[in-house]
Amino acid sequence: MISLPILLSLLPTLKAQEAIPVGVPRWSREVVLEGSLLEVRPPSLETALILRIDSASPHGTAWRYDFEYYGLEAGSYDLTQFLKREDGSELAGLAPIMVVVESGLPPGQVLPNQIQSGETPQLGGYTKLLWVLGGAWLLGSALWLLRSARFAQKGPELTSSAPLSLAELLAPLVERGMAGELPTAEQAQLELMLIAVWRKRLKLEGADVGDALRTLKAHPEAGPLLLELERWLHSPDATSDLDLNTLLKPYHGLSLDEWDEAAAKLTPTPTAG
């Protein structure tokens, strides 16, 4: 006949072996396990049982644990197989803590397909729309920046009515860029401004943006300043063989009115909703 102390010592194991439904949580409390402190192994998509340690406290040379767990699939499981030592030592020597999980589905029930990892589908054309709106905002900012530069250069002592060339307006921006003093946002606006001007001058407005940009960078007049802008953005510490006058030489014959015309064609016109 089994004595009462032995029966009480077996009680946690007997309770743990009682079948529980899938997804219903259960607790095993005051479970003493020998060795160093245990922690739960990280779960994966294939994990059939979820285990959590509610509490852990020293118990002589062992530890006393309160476990919470629930099954995701029917079957028999050893809770110790979902644990590992916090210090990385071997797990050998632990007595198994068996639990049984049963399913409430009738035999032959069709289960959902397993979740497969992969890329999420692209929705609508929202990404392209955001790029278009962002480009329009940058273009408007570039136009404002250029007009501000024009007004800043017109002092009370300037009485001549001759229009400024684009080179005169670009000079302070390019000079600051070569000195590493032009913020990245203004560099991007300046690049967009130059691309708009040269696409109009070289009749590339209907060409693909990527093809047009490659053509502009290879052009003897449009290329030098565009490539210099790339250097500011990607290799700010590298030195350039070109000086300010060389970079701005192609822009002396272009007036601000020509830029305004090019920018107006690229800036979207708001429509009444």
Rosetta constraint file for C-alpha pairs under 8 A:
AtomPair CA 2 CA 6 HARMONIC 6.57 0.50
AtomPair CA 2 CA 7 HARMONIC 6.56 0.50
AtomPair CA 3 CA 7 HARMONIC 6.31 0.50
AtomPair CA 4 CA 8 HARMONIC 6.14 0.50
AtomPair CA 5 CA 9 HARMONIC 6.23 0.50
AtomPair CA 6 CA 10 HARMONIC 6.38 0.50
AtomPair CA 7 CA 11 HARMONIC 6.27 0.50
AtomPair CA 8 CA 12 HARMONIC 7.97 0.50
AtomPair CA 10 CA 14 HARMONIC 6.30 0.50
AtomPair CA 11 CA 15 HARMONIC 6.15 0.50
AtomPair CA 12 CA 16 HARMONIC 6.09 0.50
AtomPair CA 12 CA 28 HARMONIC 7.05 0.50
AtomPair CA 12 CA 29 HARMONIC 7.96 0.50
AtomPair CA 12 CA 31 HARMONIC 7.69 0.50
AtomPair CA 13 CA 17 HARMONIC 6.36 0.50
AtomPair CA 13 CA 97 HARMONIC 6.69 0.50
AtomPair CA 13 CA 98 HARMONIC 7.35 0.50
AtomPair CA 14 CA 18 HARMONIC 6.81 0.50
AtomPair CA 16 CA 28 HARMONIC 6.96 0.50
AtomPair CA 16 CA 97 HARMONIC 7.07 0.50
AtomPair CA 16 CA 98 HARMONIC 6.18 0.50
AtomPair CA 16 CA 99 HARMONIC 5.13 0.50
AtomPair CA 16 CA 100 HARMONIC 7.68 0.50
AtomPair CA 17 CA 98 HARMONIC 5.73 0.50
AtomPair CA 17 CA 99 HARMONIC 4.67 0.50
AtomPair CA 17 CA 100 HARMONIC 5.70 0.50
AtomPair CA 18 CA 99 HARMONIC 6.84 0.50
AtomPair CA 18 CA 100 HARMONIC 6.28 0.50
AtomPair CA 19 CA 99 HARMONIC 6.97 0.50
AtomPair CA 19 CA 100 HARMONIC 4.59 0.50
AtomPair CA 19 CA 101 HARMONIC 5.30 0.50
AtomPair CA 19 CA 102 HARMONIC 6.07 0.50
AtomPair CA 20 CA 24 HARMONIC 6.82 0.50
AtomPair CA 20 CA 26 HARMONIC 7.76 0.50
AtomPair CA 20 CA 100 HARMONIC 6.36 0.50
AtomPair CA 20 CA 101 HARMONIC 4.93 0.50
AtomPair CA 20 CA 102 HARMONIC 5.89 0.50
AtomPair CA 21 CA 71 HARMONIC 7.61 0.50
AtomPair CA 21 CA 101 HARMONIC 5.69 0.50
AtomPair CA 21 CA 102 HARMONIC 4.96 0.50
AtomPair CA 21 CA 103 HARMONIC 5.76 0.50
AtomPair CA 21 CA 104 HARMONIC 6.73 0.50
AtomPair CA 22 CA 70 HARMONIC 6.92 0.50
AtomPair CA 22 CA 71 HARMONIC 5.12 0.50
AtomPair CA 22 CA 72 HARMONIC 5.59 0.50
AtomPair CA 22 CA 73 HARMONIC 6.23 0.50
AtomPair CA 22 CA 74 HARMONIC 6.49 0.50
AtomPair CA 22 CA 101 HARMONIC 5.95 0.50
AtomPair CA 22 CA 102 HARMONIC 5.94 0.50
AtomPair CA 22 CA 103 HARMONIC 5.47 0.50
AtomPair CA 22 CA 104 HARMONIC 7.34 0.50
AtomPair CA 23 CA 70 HARMONIC 5.47 0.50
AtomPair CA 23 CA 71 HARMONIC 5.46 0.50
AtomPair CA 23 CA 72 HARMONIC 5.78 0.50
AtomPair CA 24 CA 70 HARMONIC 5.62 0.50
AtomPair CA 24 CA 71 HARMONIC 7.25 0.50
AtomPair CA 25 CA 68 HARMONIC 6.72 0.50
AtomPair CA 25 CA 69 HARMONIC 5.50 0.50
AtomPair CA 25 CA 70 HARMONIC 4.49 0.50
AtomPair CA 25 CA 71 HARMONIC 7.80 0.50
AtomPair CA 26 CA 68 HARMONIC 5.70 0.50
AtomPair CA 26 CA 69 HARMONIC 5.54 0.50
AtomPair CA 26 CA 70 HARMONIC 6.23 0.50
AtomPair CA 27 CA 66 HARMONIC 7.13 0.50
AtomPair CA 27 CA 67 HARMONIC 5.48 0.50
AtomPair CA 27 CA 68 HARMONIC 4.43 0.50
AtomPair CA 27 CA 69 HARMONIC 6.44 0.50
AtomPair CA 28 CA 66 HARMONIC 5.80 0.50
AtomPair CA 28 CA 67 HARMONIC 5.05 0.50
AtomPair CA 28 CA 68 HARMONIC 6.53 0.50
AtomPair CA 29 CA 65 HARMONIC 6.36 0.50
AtomPair CA 29 CA 66 HARMONIC 4.17 0.50
AtomPair CA 29 CA 67 HARMONIC 6.10 0.50
AtomPair CA 30 CA 64 HARMONIC 5.63 0.50
AtomPair CA 30 CA 65 HARMONIC 5.52 0.50
AtomPair CA 30 CA 66 HARMONIC 5.70 0.50
AtomPair CA 31 CA 64 HARMONIC 5.37 0.50
AtomPair CA 31 CA 65 HARMONIC 5.06 0.50
AtomPair CA 31 CA 66 HARMONIC 6.46 0.50
AtomPair CA 31 CA 67 HARMONIC 7.99 0.50
AtomPair CA 32 CA 59 HARMONIC 7.42 0.50
AtomPair CA 32 CA 62 HARMONIC 6.66 0.50
AtomPair CA 32 CA 63 HARMONIC 5.62 0.50
AtomPair CA 32 CA 64 HARMONIC 4.33 0.50
AtomPair CA 32 CA 65 HARMONIC 6.33 0.50
AtomPair CA 33 CA 62 HARMONIC 5.71 0.50
AtomPair CA 33 CA 63 HARMONIC 5.60 0.50
AtomPair CA 33 CA 64 HARMONIC 6.47 0.50
AtomPair CA 33 CA 65 HARMONIC 7.75 0.50
AtomPair CA 33 CA 94 HARMONIC 6.78 0.50
AtomPair CA 33 CA 95 HARMONIC 7.93 0.50
AtomPair CA 34 CA 61 HARMONIC 6.76 0.50
AtomPair CA 34 CA 62 HARMONIC 4.23 0.50
AtomPair CA 34 CA 63 HARMONIC 6.41 0.50
AtomPair CA 34 CA 94 HARMONIC 6.92 0.50
AtomPair CA 35 CA 61 HARMONIC 6.76 0.50
AtomPair CA 35 CA 62 HARMONIC 5.38 0.50
AtomPair CA 35 CA 63 HARMONIC 7.34 0.50
AtomPair CA 36 CA 62 HARMONIC 6.88 0.50
AtomPair CA 36 CA 63 HARMONIC 7.40 0.50
AtomPair CA 36 CA 85 HARMONIC 6.54 0.50
AtomPair CA 36 CA 86 HARMONIC 7.46 0.50
AtomPair CA 36 CA 87 HARMONIC 7.46 0.50
AtomPair CA 37 CA 63 HARMONIC 6.59 0.50
AtomPair CA 37 CA 85 HARMONIC 5.99 0.50
AtomPair CA 37 CA 86 HARMONIC 5.81 0.50
AtomPair CA 37 CA 87 HARMONIC 7.61 0.50
AtomPair CA 38 CA 83 HARMONIC 6.33 0.50
AtomPair CA 38 CA 84 HARMONIC 5.54 0.50
AtomPair CA 38 CA 85 HARMONIC 4.54 0.50
AtomPair CA 38 CA 86 HARMONIC 5.46 0.50
AtomPair CA 39 CA 53 HARMONIC 7.33 0.50
AtomPair CA 39 CA 83 HARMONIC 5.60 0.50
AtomPair CA 39 CA 84 HARMONIC 5.52 0.50
AtomPair CA 39 CA 85 HARMONIC 6.15 0.50
AtomPair CA 39 CA 86 HARMONIC 5.82 0.50
AtomPair CA 40 CA 51 HARMONIC 6.86 0.50
AtomPair CA 40 CA 52 HARMONIC 6.64 0.50
AtomPair CA 40 CA 53 HARMONIC 7.20 0.50
AtomPair CA 40 CA 82 HARMONIC 6.03 0.50
AtomPair CA 40 CA 83 HARMONIC 4.53 0.50
AtomPair CA 40 CA 84 HARMONIC 6.21 0.50
AtomPair CA 41 CA 82 HARMONIC 5.57 0.50
AtomPair CA 41 CA 83 HARMONIC 5.26 0.50
AtomPair CA 41 CA 84 HARMONIC 6.03 0.50
AtomPair CA 43 CA 47 HARMONIC 5.77 0.50
AtomPair CA 43 CA 50 HARMONIC 7.41 0.50
AtomPair CA 47 CA 72 HARMONIC 7.86 0.50
AtomPair CA 48 CA 71 HARMONIC 6.14 0.50
AtomPair CA 48 CA 72 HARMONIC 5.04 0.50
AtomPair CA 48 CA 73 HARMONIC 5.43 0.50
AtomPair CA 49 CA 69 HARMONIC 7.08 0.50
AtomPair CA 49 CA 70 HARMONIC 5.90 0.50
AtomPair CA 49 CA 71 HARMONIC 4.29 0.50
AtomPair CA 49 CA 72 HARMONIC 5.45 0.50
AtomPair CA 49 CA 73 HARMONIC 7.19 0.50
AtomPair CA 49 CA 77 HARMONIC 7.88 0.50
AtomPair CA 50 CA 69 HARMONIC 5.46 0.50
AtomPair CA 50 CA 70 HARMONIC 5.54 0.50
AtomPair CA 50 CA 71 HARMONIC 6.26 0.50
AtomPair CA 50 CA 72 HARMONIC 7.46 0.50
AtomPair CA 51 CA 67 HARMONIC 7.06 0.50
AtomPair CA 51 CA 68 HARMONIC 5.90 0.50
AtomPair CA 51 CA 69 HARMONIC 4.34 0.50
AtomPair CA 51 CA 70 HARMONIC 6.85 0.50
AtomPair CA 51 CA 79 HARMONIC 7.54 0.50
AtomPair CA 51 CA 82 HARMONIC 7.06 0.50
AtomPair CA 52 CA 67 HARMONIC 5.85 0.50
AtomPair CA 52 CA 68 HARMONIC 5.15 0.50
AtomPair CA 52 CA 69 HARMONIC 6.10 0.50
AtomPair CA 53 CA 65 HARMONIC 6.94 0.50
AtomPair CA 53 CA 66 HARMONIC 5.98 0.50
AtomPair CA 53 CA 67 HARMONIC 4.74 0.50
AtomPair CA 53 CA 68 HARMONIC 6.29 0.50
AtomPair CA 54 CA 65 HARMONIC 7.47 0.50
AtomPair CA 54 CA 66 HARMONIC 5.27 0.50
AtomPair CA 54 CA 67 HARMONIC 5.69 0.50
AtomPair CA 54 CA 68 HARMONIC 6.58 0.50
AtomPair CA 55 CA 65 HARMONIC 5.70 0.50
AtomPair CA 55 CA 66 HARMONIC 5.25 0.50
AtomPair CA 55 CA 67 HARMONIC 7.50 0.50
AtomPair CA 56 CA 63 HARMONIC 6.53 0.50
AtomPair CA 56 CA 64 HARMONIC 5.58 0.50
AtomPair CA 56 CA 65 HARMONIC 4.53 0.50
AtomPair CA 56 CA 66 HARMONIC 6.63 0.50
AtomPair CA 57 CA 63 HARMONIC 5.65 0.50
AtomPair CA 57 CA 64 HARMONIC 5.30 0.50
AtomPair CA 57 CA 65 HARMONIC 6.72 0.50
AtomPair CA 58 CA 62 HARMONIC 6.26 0.50
AtomPair CA 58 CA 63 HARMONIC 4.53 0.50
AtomPair CA 58 CA 64 HARMONIC 6.17 0.50
AtomPair CA 59 CA 63 HARMONIC 4.81 0.50
AtomPair CA 59 CA 64 HARMONIC 5.85 0.50
AtomPair CA 71 CA 101 HARMONIC 5.96 0.50
AtomPair CA 73 CA 101 HARMONIC 7.03 0.50
AtomPair CA 73 CA 102 HARMONIC 7.69 0.50
AtomPair CA 73 CA 103 HARMONIC 7.20 0.50
AtomPair CA 74 CA 100 HARMONIC 7.55 0.50
AtomPair CA 74 CA 101 HARMONIC 4.76 0.50
AtomPair CA 74 CA 102 HARMONIC 4.64 0.50
AtomPair CA 74 CA 103 HARMONIC 5.31 0.50
AtomPair CA 75 CA 100 HARMONIC 5.82 0.50
AtomPair CA 75 CA 101 HARMONIC 5.19 0.50
AtomPair CA 75 CA 102 HARMONIC 6.47 0.50
AtomPair CA 76 CA 98 HARMONIC 6.80 0.50
AtomPair CA 76 CA 99 HARMONIC 5.71 0.50
AtomPair CA 76 CA 100 HARMONIC 4.40 0.50
AtomPair CA 76 CA 101 HARMONIC 6.23 0.50
AtomPair CA 77 CA 98 HARMONIC 5.54 0.50
AtomPair CA 77 CA 99 HARMONIC 5.33 0.50
AtomPair CA 77 CA 100 HARMONIC 6.37 0.50
AtomPair CA 77 CA 101 HARMONIC 7.97 0.50
AtomPair CA 78 CA 82 HARMONIC 7.63 0.50
AtomPair CA 78 CA 96 HARMONIC 5.71 0.50
AtomPair CA 78 CA 97 HARMONIC 5.16 0.50
AtomPair CA 78 CA 98 HARMONIC 4.44 0.50
AtomPair CA 78 CA 99 HARMONIC 6.38 0.50
AtomPair CA 79 CA 83 HARMONIC 7.15 0.50
AtomPair CA 79 CA 96 HARMONIC 7.07 0.50
AtomPair CA 79 CA 97 HARMONIC 5.36 0.50
AtomPair CA 79 CA 98 HARMONIC 6.35 0.50
AtomPair CA 79 CA 99 HARMONIC 7.30 0.50
AtomPair CA 80 CA 84 HARMONIC 7.99 0.50
AtomPair CA 80 CA 94 HARMONIC 7.29 0.50
AtomPair CA 80 CA 95 HARMONIC 7.96 0.50
AtomPair CA 80 CA 96 HARMONIC 6.10 0.50
AtomPair CA 80 CA 97 HARMONIC 6.32 0.50
AtomPair CA 84 CA 88 HARMONIC 7.28 0.50
AtomPair CA 84 CA 91 HARMONIC 6.39 0.50
AtomPair CA 85 CA 89 HARMONIC 5.74 0.50
AtomPair CA 85 CA 90 HARMONIC 6.98 0.50
AtomPair CA 85 CA 91 HARMONIC 6.48 0.50
AtomPair CA 105 CA 109 HARMONIC 6.34 0.50
AtomPair CA 125 CA 129 HARMONIC 6.20 0.50
AtomPair CA 126 CA 130 HARMONIC 6.10 0.50
AtomPair CA 127 CA 131 HARMONIC 6.33 0.50
AtomPair CA 128 CA 132 HARMONIC 6.21 0.50
AtomPair CA 129 CA 133 HARMONIC 6.18 0.50
AtomPair CA 130 CA 134 HARMONIC 5.94 0.50
AtomPair CA 131 CA 135 HARMONIC 6.02 0.50
AtomPair CA 132 CA 136 HARMONIC 6.18 0.50
AtomPair CA 133 CA 137 HARMONIC 6.24 0.50
AtomPair CA 134 CA 138 HARMONIC 6.27 0.50
AtomPair CA 135 CA 139 HARMONIC 6.10 0.50
AtomPair CA 136 CA 140 HARMONIC 6.20 0.50
AtomPair CA 136 CA 266 HARMONIC 7.78 0.50
AtomPair CA 136 CA 267 HARMONIC 5.99 0.50
AtomPair CA 136 CA 268 HARMONIC 6.77 0.50
AtomPair CA 137 CA 141 HARMONIC 6.21 0.50
AtomPair CA 138 CA 142 HARMONIC 6.09 0.50
AtomPair CA 138 CA 189 HARMONIC 5.95 0.50
AtomPair CA 138 CA 192 HARMONIC 7.55 0.50
AtomPair CA 139 CA 143 HARMONIC 6.28 0.50
AtomPair CA 139 CA 189 HARMONIC 6.79 0.50
AtomPair CA 139 CA 192 HARMONIC 6.56 0.50
AtomPair CA 139 CA 193 HARMONIC 6.83 0.50
AtomPair CA 139 CA 263 HARMONIC 7.50 0.50
AtomPair CA 139 CA 266 HARMONIC 7.85 0.50
AtomPair CA 139 CA 267 HARMONIC 6.80 0.50
AtomPair CA 140 CA 144 HARMONIC 6.30 0.50
AtomPair CA 140 CA 267 HARMONIC 6.86 0.50
AtomPair CA 141 CA 145 HARMONIC 6.07 0.50
AtomPair CA 141 CA 189 HARMONIC 6.90 0.50
AtomPair CA 142 CA 146 HARMONIC 6.16 0.50
AtomPair CA 142 CA 186 HARMONIC 7.90 0.50
AtomPair CA 142 CA 189 HARMONIC 4.94 0.50
AtomPair CA 142 CA 190 HARMONIC 6.39 0.50
AtomPair CA 142 CA 192 HARMONIC 7.35 0.50
AtomPair CA 142 CA 193 HARMONIC 6.06 0.50
AtomPair CA 143 CA 147 HARMONIC 6.25 0.50
AtomPair CA 143 CA 193 HARMONIC 7.48 0.50
AtomPair CA 143 CA 260 HARMONIC 7.79 0.50
AtomPair CA 143 CA 263 HARMONIC 7.18 0.50
AtomPair CA 144 CA 148 HARMONIC 6.07 0.50
AtomPair CA 145 CA 149 HARMONIC 6.27 0.50
AtomPair CA 146 CA 150 HARMONIC 6.38 0.50
AtomPair CA 146 CA 169 HARMONIC 7.03 0.50
AtomPair CA 146 CA 170 HARMONIC 7.90 0.50
AtomPair CA 147 CA 151 HARMONIC 6.35 0.50
AtomPair CA 148 CA 152 HARMONIC 6.09 0.50
AtomPair CA 149 CA 153 HARMONIC 6.37 0.50
AtomPair CA 149 CA 169 HARMONIC 6.11 0.50
AtomPair CA 150 CA 154 HARMONIC 6.58 0.50
AtomPair CA 150 CA 164 HARMONIC 7.78 0.50
AtomPair CA 150 CA 169 HARMONIC 5.95 0.50
AtomPair CA 153 CA 169 HARMONIC 7.96 0.50
AtomPair CA 154 CA 158 HARMONIC 6.03 0.50
AtomPair CA 163 CA 255 HARMONIC 6.88 0.50
AtomPair CA 163 CA 256 HARMONIC 7.48 0.50
AtomPair CA 164 CA 168 HARMONIC 6.36 0.50
AtomPair CA 164 CA 169 HARMONIC 7.16 0.50
AtomPair CA 164 CA 255 HARMONIC 6.30 0.50
AtomPair CA 164 CA 256 HARMONIC 6.72 0.50
AtomPair CA 165 CA 169 HARMONIC 6.71 0.50
AtomPair CA 165 CA 251 HARMONIC 7.12 0.50
AtomPair CA 165 CA 252 HARMONIC 5.55 0.50
AtomPair CA 165 CA 253 HARMONIC 6.57 0.50
AtomPair CA 165 CA 254 HARMONIC 5.64 0.50
AtomPair CA 165 CA 255 HARMONIC 4.44 0.50
AtomPair CA 165 CA 256 HARMONIC 6.18 0.50
AtomPair CA 166 CA 170 HARMONIC 6.05 0.50
AtomPair CA 166 CA 251 HARMONIC 5.58 0.50
AtomPair CA 166 CA 252 HARMONIC 6.28 0.50
AtomPair CA 166 CA 253 HARMONIC 7.66 0.50
AtomPair CA 166 CA 254 HARMONIC 5.51 0.50
AtomPair CA 166 CA 255 HARMONIC 5.31 0.50
AtomPair CA 166 CA 256 HARMONIC 5.64 0.50
AtomPair CA 166 CA 259 HARMONIC 7.88 0.50
AtomPair CA 167 CA 171 HARMONIC 5.93 0.50
AtomPair CA 167 CA 248 HARMONIC 5.47 0.50
AtomPair CA 167 CA 249 HARMONIC 7.26 0.50
AtomPair CA 167 CA 250 HARMONIC 7.89 0.50
AtomPair CA 167 CA 251 HARMONIC 4.71 0.50
AtomPair CA 167 CA 252 HARMONIC 5.00 0.50
AtomPair CA 167 CA 254 HARMONIC 7.57 0.50
AtomPair CA 168 CA 172 HARMONIC 7.97 0.50
AtomPair CA 168 CA 252 HARMONIC 7.47 0.50
AtomPair CA 169 CA 173 HARMONIC 7.90 0.50
AtomPair CA 170 CA 174 HARMONIC 6.05 0.50
AtomPair CA 170 CA 248 HARMONIC 7.69 0.50
AtomPair CA 171 CA 175 HARMONIC 5.96 0.50
AtomPair CA 171 CA 244 HARMONIC 7.54 0.50
AtomPair CA 171 CA 248 HARMONIC 7.24 0.50
AtomPair CA 172 CA 176 HARMONIC 6.17 0.50
AtomPair CA 173 CA 177 HARMONIC 6.18 0.50
AtomPair CA 173 CA 182 HARMONIC 7.11 0.50
AtomPair CA 174 CA 178 HARMONIC 6.13 0.50
AtomPair CA 174 CA 244 HARMONIC 7.31 0.50
AtomPair CA 175 CA 179 HARMONIC 6.32 0.50
AtomPair CA 175 CA 244 HARMONIC 6.77 0.50
AtomPair CA 176 CA 180 HARMONIC 6.22 0.50
AtomPair CA 176 CA 181 HARMONIC 4.97 0.50
AtomPair CA 176 CA 182 HARMONIC 5.27 0.50
AtomPair CA 177 CA 181 HARMONIC 5.69 0.50
AtomPair CA 177 CA 182 HARMONIC 4.76 0.50
AtomPair CA 177 CA 187 HARMONIC 7.46 0.50
AtomPair CA 177 CA 229 HARMONIC 7.88 0.50
AtomPair CA 177 CA 232 HARMONIC 6.79 0.50
AtomPair CA 178 CA 232 HARMONIC 7.30 0.50
AtomPair CA 180 CA 232 HARMONIC 7.19 0.50
AtomPair CA 180 CA 236 HARMONIC 6.90 0.50
AtomPair CA 182 CA 186 HARMONIC 6.49 0.50
AtomPair CA 182 CA 187 HARMONIC 6.51 0.50
AtomPair CA 183 CA 187 HARMONIC 6.32 0.50
AtomPair CA 184 CA 188 HARMONIC 6.27 0.50
AtomPair CA 184 CA 233 HARMONIC 7.09 0.50
AtomPair CA 185 CA 189 HARMONIC 6.35 0.50
AtomPair CA 186 CA 190 HARMONIC 6.04 0.50
AtomPair CA 187 CA 191 HARMONIC 6.20 0.50
AtomPair CA 187 CA 229 HARMONIC 7.06 0.50
AtomPair CA 187 CA 233 HARMONIC 7.66 0.50
AtomPair CA 188 CA 192 HARMONIC 6.29 0.50
AtomPair CA 189 CA 193 HARMONIC 6.18 0.50
AtomPair CA 190 CA 194 HARMONIC 6.27 0.50
AtomPair CA 191 CA 195 HARMONIC 6.24 0.50
AtomPair CA 191 CA 226 HARMONIC 6.77 0.50
AtomPair CA 191 CA 229 HARMONIC 6.87 0.50
AtomPair CA 192 CA 196 HARMONIC 6.29 0.50
AtomPair CA 193 CA 197 HARMONIC 6.45 0.50
AtomPair CA 193 CA 263 HARMONIC 7.77 0.50
AtomPair CA 194 CA 198 HARMONIC 6.23 0.50
AtomPair CA 194 CA 226 HARMONIC 7.56 0.50
AtomPair CA 195 CA 199 HARMONIC 5.95 0.50
AtomPair CA 195 CA 213 HARMONIC 7.48 0.50
AtomPair CA 195 CA 216 HARMONIC 7.74 0.50
AtomPair CA 196 CA 200 HARMONIC 6.44 0.50
AtomPair CA 196 CA 262 HARMONIC 6.36 0.50
AtomPair CA 196 CA 263 HARMONIC 6.57 0.50
AtomPair CA 196 CA 266 HARMONIC 7.57 0.50
AtomPair CA 197 CA 201 HARMONIC 6.33 0.50
AtomPair CA 197 CA 259 HARMONIC 6.05 0.50
AtomPair CA 197 CA 262 HARMONIC 6.00 0.50
AtomPair CA 197 CA 263 HARMONIC 7.59 0.50
AtomPair CA 198 CA 202 HARMONIC 5.86 0.50
AtomPair CA 198 CA 204 HARMONIC 7.98 0.50
AtomPair CA 198 CA 216 HARMONIC 7.22 0.50
AtomPair CA 198 CA 222 HARMONIC 6.58 0.50
AtomPair CA 199 CA 203 HARMONIC 5.72 0.50
AtomPair CA 199 CA 204 HARMONIC 4.63 0.50
AtomPair CA 199 CA 205 HARMONIC 5.33 0.50
AtomPair CA 199 CA 212 HARMONIC 7.22 0.50
AtomPair CA 199 CA 216 HARMONIC 7.82 0.50
AtomPair CA 200 CA 204 HARMONIC 6.29 0.50
AtomPair CA 200 CA 205 HARMONIC 5.98 0.50
AtomPair CA 200 CA 262 HARMONIC 6.23 0.50
AtomPair CA 204 CA 212 HARMONIC 6.16 0.50
AtomPair CA 207 CA 211 HARMONIC 6.75 0.50
AtomPair CA 207 CA 212 HARMONIC 5.91 0.50
AtomPair CA 208 CA 212 HARMONIC 5.96 0.50
AtomPair CA 209 CA 213 HARMONIC 6.07 0.50
AtomPair CA 210 CA 214 HARMONIC 6.34 0.50
AtomPair CA 211 CA 215 HARMONIC 6.26 0.50
AtomPair CA 212 CA 216 HARMONIC 6.16 0.50
AtomPair CA 213 CA 217 HARMONIC 6.22 0.50
AtomPair CA 214 CA 218 HARMONIC 6.41 0.50
AtomPair CA 215 CA 219 HARMONIC 6.23 0.50
AtomPair CA 216 CA 222 HARMONIC 5.60 0.50
AtomPair CA 216 CA 223 HARMONIC 5.60 0.50
AtomPair CA 216 CA 226 HARMONIC 7.97 0.50
AtomPair CA 217 CA 222 HARMONIC 6.45 0.50
AtomPair CA 217 CA 223 HARMONIC 3.96 0.50
AtomPair CA 217 CA 224 HARMONIC 7.28 0.50
AtomPair CA 217 CA 226 HARMONIC 6.36 0.50
AtomPair CA 217 CA 227 HARMONIC 6.55 0.50
AtomPair CA 218 CA 222 HARMONIC 7.74 0.50
AtomPair CA 218 CA 223 HARMONIC 5.47 0.50
AtomPair CA 219 CA 223 HARMONIC 5.00 0.50
AtomPair CA 220 CA 224 HARMONIC 7.05 0.50
AtomPair CA 221 CA 250 HARMONIC 5.73 0.50
AtomPair CA 222 CA 226 HARMONIC 6.71 0.50
AtomPair CA 222 CA 250 HARMONIC 7.55 0.50
AtomPair CA 223 CA 227 HARMONIC 5.95 0.50
AtomPair CA 224 CA 228 HARMONIC 6.12 0.50
AtomPair CA 224 CA 247 HARMONIC 6.33 0.50
AtomPair CA 225 CA 229 HARMONIC 6.18 0.50
AtomPair CA 225 CA 247 HARMONIC 5.60 0.50
AtomPair CA 225 CA 248 HARMONIC 7.70 0.50
AtomPair CA 226 CA 230 HARMONIC 6.51 0.50
AtomPair CA 227 CA 231 HARMONIC 6.41 0.50
AtomPair CA 228 CA 232 HARMONIC 6.45 0.50
AtomPair CA 228 CA 240 HARMONIC 7.64 0.50
AtomPair CA 229 CA 233 HARMONIC 6.43 0.50
AtomPair CA 230 CA 234 HARMONIC 5.95 0.50
AtomPair CA 230 CA 235 HARMONIC 7.61 0.50
AtomPair CA 231 CA 235 HARMONIC 4.81 0.50
AtomPair CA 231 CA 236 HARMONIC 5.96 0.50
AtomPair CA 231 CA 238 HARMONIC 7.27 0.50
AtomPair CA 232 CA 236 HARMONIC 4.54 0.50
AtomPair CA 242 CA 246 HARMONIC 6.25 0.50
AtomPair CA 242 CA 247 HARMONIC 6.69 0.50
AtomPair CA 243 CA 247 HARMONIC 6.39 0.50
AtomPair CA 244 CA 248 HARMONIC 6.26 0.50
AtomPair CA 245 CA 249 HARMONIC 5.88 0.50
AtomPair CA 248 CA 252 HARMONIC 6.97 0.50
AtomPair CA 254 CA 258 HARMONIC 6.57 0.50
AtomPair CA 254 CA 259 HARMONIC 7.77 0.50
AtomPair CA 255 CA 259 HARMONIC 6.85 0.50
AtomPair CA 256 CA 260 HARMONIC 6.19 0.50
AtomPair CA 257 CA 261 HARMONIC 6.27 0.50
AtomPair CA 258 CA 262 HARMONIC 6.38 0.50
AtomPair CA 259 CA 263 HARMONIC 6.05 0.50
AtomPair CA 260 CA 264 HARMONIC 6.01 0.50
AtomPair CA 261 CA 265 HARMONIC 6.62 0.50
AtomPair CA 262 CA 266 HARMONIC 6.82 0.50
AtomPair CA 263 CA 267 HARMONIC 6.13 0.50
